[in-house]
Amino acid sequence: MYLIRNGYMIDPASGTEGVRDIVIEDGKIAKITSHYDGTVYEEIDATGKVVAPGLVDGHVHFRDPGFTYKEDIYSGAAAAAKGGFTSVVMMGNTEPHMDNPQTLEEVLKKGAETGIKVYACANVTRDMKGQELVDMQQMIDAGAVLFTDDGKPVMSEEIMKKACAQAAKVGKVISLHEEDPQYITDNGINAGPVAEKLGITGSPRQAEISMVERDIKIATESGAEITIQHISAAESVELIRQARKKYPGIHAEATPHHFTLTQEAVLKYGTLAKMNPPLREESDRQAIIEGLKDGTIEMIATDHAPHASYEKEKGIKEAPSGITGLETSLGLGVRELVNTGRLTMMELLTRMTIGPARVYGLDAGQIKEGGAADLVIFDPKESEIYSNSLSKSTNTPFLSQEIPAVIYYTICDGNIVYSKKL
C-alpha cells in the first residue's frame, strides 16, 4: 500500500491535470484527492514530478521465442518498466511465429511473470507467408489482442481483403507494415542523397505510400480497423488524415526515431540509424509531428527492435534494420515535442497511454479510482545521460545522449517494478 504524495497528476483519459495525492491499496487506486490525511501508508514523495498513467506501447519486439540472444520477454519487460511502460504488445515475427495457440499461450505465460502487462499479437497469415489466414477467433481465444505480420506487408490484395473481412467480423485491429518490396533494392535507408553517398539505391517513399493507399481503401470498404505502423512519409500522414475524416477505423502510429531523426543520421550513426521504414527528410519529420499534434496519428510506438552488437557492426547492406527504444521513448517525446512547444505534455501522454489502449481495447492508460494502479512518476525538467540499458541490446543512436524526463518510479498493479537508484 502506497500514498503518492503531492505529484502533478496528468490523466489524458479524464482530462485531469493538477497536484493530487493518490492512495494505492491491493493493486488498485483507492483514492485520488487534492490532500490526503487519512491512514498512514508507505509514502512516495512526488513533489515536482509528473504522475501519469503507465505508458502503453502497441508495438515491441521481444524476440522470444527464437532469437533470445537479442532479447527475451524478461529483459524486454525490464527495459519497458525502466522506460515507464506498464503495458506492451509483442509482435509475432518470432520463431516459431505467433500463428498458433500454443506459441501464443507460451509467450503470454512468460509475460505474466514479468511484473508488467505483456500482451501479444497473432499473425495475420500462417508462417507470415501472406498466403493463408490464421484462424482469428482461435487466436483471440488464446489471448491475441491484435493481428499483424509486422516485418512483412500483406502483399496479396485478395488475402488483405479476406483478412479485413475476418478482422471486422471478430472485432480486432490489423496492424500493418507498409513497404512494398517491389520498390526496394536496399532496405533501411531512404532513397536519396544519403543513400547515394553510401553507394546504395535505398528504399523510396513510394514503397510505403502505395501500400498505405491500397490498405486504406480495402479497410474502408470492408469496415475493418487497421493501424498503419511506423509512419515515415509526409504523403502517408496526409492519406491517413483525409481517410480519418470519413472513416475513423484508420489508425496510425509514429516512432520516436521518426519524429526525432532524418536520413542524415545514417551518415553520423551508421547502421544504428538503419530501420524499416527508413528515416526520411526533414519535411517528413515535420509532417509526422503535425500528425501527432492534430490527432491524425493517435499513437506513439517504439517499434523496439533489439539486435546483437555484432549484427549491427556489419556493413550497411548486411546489417539488420531496427533500433531499441523503450527506455528513451518518453524522454525523446519530451525533448522533441513538448520542450519545442509542438505538443503539450497532456497531448504527448495521450499518444503514449489512452491512445493505444483505446485502439487495441486494452484496460490500461488511465488513472481512476477503482482502476489498476499502473503509474509512471517522472521529472520532466531533469535530464540524464542514457546508459545502463536493461535490454540485452543497445542498438540505438541515443546511447550516451542527454535525455530529459528522468523516470523515478514505474508502478504496475500497485507494485514498484522500476525505481531509480538515488
RAURGI-V780418 format. One record per helix or strand. SS is the DSSP state (~ for helix, > for strand). FROM is the first residue (numbers start at 1). TO is the last residue. If there is no record, write none. Layout:
SS&FROM&TO  SS&FROM&TO
//
This chain:
>&2&11  >&16&25  >&28&33  >&42&45  >&50&53  >&55&61  ~&73&82  >&85&90  ~&101&111  >&117&122  >&125&125  ~&126&128  >&133&133  ~&136&141  >&144&148  ~&157&170  >&174&176  ~&181&183  >&190&190  ~&193&197  >&203&203  ~&206&222  >&226&228  ~&234&246  >&250&254  ~&256&260  ~&265&273  ~&282&294  >&299&300  >&304&305  ~&309&312  ~&329&338  ~&345&352  ~&354&360  >&372&372  >&375&385  >&402&412  >&415&419
//
